[in-house]
């Protein structure tokens, strides 16, 4: 059985790994996939163009938008490379950009997020011969609010509760335990700066996966033996908004997340890395998304995921909140969610449904 967080074969061995002596500043390709994001894509493009690292190109892939996104993209003229494709999803759009990229390094950026000016420059300083990806912290920018009348007290209570239950159990960064970290902690797509050769060596993003795209990518990279380094600084701002085209705002998002979790479980079993800690991490993932799916009305799927969590580990943790986890062990996660539903009526819970995903 392979050691936890390691793999017997290193992708760098056949995709370039060591780059040799640098001939000059590295060239970086910034790739932005865009779907119906006319309101924000201009700001994302501006943040990419404003990077203090000057040796760069910007590729914007419009993924079949039906709003004014393409017009906003084209307004930047020759300062960017833009293409328009039929709707294929963000992973396909990112892979299309990767196929066109000329850079030694790849920086992805979602169309509604923003890079701080020094993001790429700081990441490049950290790269070493044995590092294949560098990532940073992310923080929310100003949260969009549709305004309107003050919310009822039950909605305020429901929002307070949801903010404390909406994150899975996580662990601190530890380079020696990278596999568990990538499974428990979502390394945001814009937070990462990749070696282009490594991304191409593992086949880029998994197309057709609606959720968990970044987690699955970084998990698969770790299984392939690629090594990461983390910068403890916020260099990316993400935006939470109510757009119906945002994956996280869909009531199906946890069903898609469970699909991604099952794919990663299969990958881990094939790679023979199912240590006790990895089993626990998968159990917590299934418990987290199973609880949310059950809460959102997908009772059968949610219960199936909760049962899977218990098969993987005796005491799965469906949230970061110790008290919730303790009570769920005693009465069961589904029953605890039913109790919460009786305290906070459905009409108030649904009132925050579009804003609780972040």
Helices and strands as residue ranges (DSSP letters): H 12-15, E 28-34, H 41-49, E 56-63, H 69-74, G 77-79, E 81-85, H 90-100, E 105-108, E 114-115, H 119-126, E 133-140, H 153-165, G 175-177, H 178-184, G 189-191, E 192-195, H 196-201, H 213-223, E 228-238, G 247-249, H 253-271, H 276-295, H 299-312, H 322-331, H 333-343, H 346-351
